[in-house]
Amino acid sequence: MGSRYTTDTTPTNDQTTVGAVTTVVVAVNSARVGGVFCNDSDEVIYLAFGADAVLNKGVRLNAGGGTFTMDGDLVFVGAINAICTSGQKNLCYTEFVEA
């Protein structure tokens, strides 16, 4: 299935400082139709969907630009959390929602 982005889709560009404990990146959003997550730090970050983030589990975003994209049929509308080893690392993201 192709992209669901339309002129009625609103992007929100933001960042989260990821901690050494599970950190909420985006909350539950039933209007979510896509998202892009990019590790803008010097340390690996892990994403978890609908659960606490745990080191070495879930989606690994490599340091220096590791990216994960949700699109089409692969869009999770629950909470997305992140974690890293030392904390205070930057995760950039764009969340697309239906307006």
C-alpha positions in Angstrom: 0.0 0.0 0.0 1.3 3.5 -0.8 1.6 6.6 1.3 -1.5 8.0 3.0 0.0 11.6 3.1 -2.3 14.2 1.6 -2.8 17.9 1.8 -5.0 17.1 4.8 -1.9 15.6 6.6 -0.2 17.8 9.2 3.5 17.2 10.0 4.9 18.0 13.4 8.7 18.3 13.5 10.2 18.0 16.9 12.9 16.4 19.0 13.2 14.4 22.3 16.1 14.2 24.7 16.3 10.4 25.2 17.3 9.2 28.7 19.0 6.2 30.2 15.5 5.1 31.2 12.5 4.7 28.9 11.5 8.1 27.5 8.2 8.9 25.7 8.9 10.1 22.2 5.3 10.4 20.9 2.1 9.6 22.8 -0.8 7.5 21.6 -2.4 9.2 18.5 -5.1 7.4 16.6 -4.8 10.1 13.8 -1.2 9.2 13.1 -0.6 8.2 9.5 3.2 8.2 9.5 6.5 9.1 11.2 10.2 9.5 10.7 12.7 9.1 13.6 16.4 10.0 13.2 19.1 9.5 15.8 21.0 12.9 16.0 23.5 11.7 18.6 26.7 9.9 19.0 25.2 6.9 20.7 22.8 4.1 19.7 19.1 4.7 20.5 16.4 1.9 20.7 12.7 2.4 20.0 9.9 0.4 21.5 6.3 0.4 20.4 3.5 0.3 23.1 6.0 -0.8 25.8 8.9 0.5 27.8 12.1 0.8 25.8 14.9 -1.6 26.7 18.5 -1.5 25.7 19.4 -3.9 22.9 15.7 -4.6 22.0 13.2 -3.2 19.6 14.3 -1.0 16.7 18.0 0.1 16.8 18.8 3.5 15.5 22.6 3.7 14.9 24.5 6.8 16.1 24.9 9.6 13.6 21.7 9.4 11.6 20.2 6.0 12.1 16.6 6.4 10.8 13.3 4.5 11.1 10.2 5.4 8.9 6.6 4.4 9.5 4.4 4.6 6.4 1.5 2.9 4.7 0.5 -0.3 6.5 3.4 0.0 8.9 2.1 2.8 11.1 1.8 2.2 14.9 -0.6 4.6 16.6 0.3 3.7 20.2 3.0 5.3 22.3 6.5 5.1 21.0 9.4 5.1 23.6 13.1 5.3 23.4 16.2 4.6 25.5 20.0 5.0 25.3 22.9 4.0 27.5 24.1 7.3 28.9 21.1 9.5 28.5 20.8 13.1 27.2 20.9 12.1 23.5 18.9 13.8 20.8 16.2 12.0 18.7 14.7 14.1 15.9 11.3 13.1 14.6 8.4 14.1 12.4 4.9 12.8 13.1 2.3 13.0 10.4 -1.4 13.1 11.5 -4.6 13.4 9.6 -5.9 17.0 10.0 
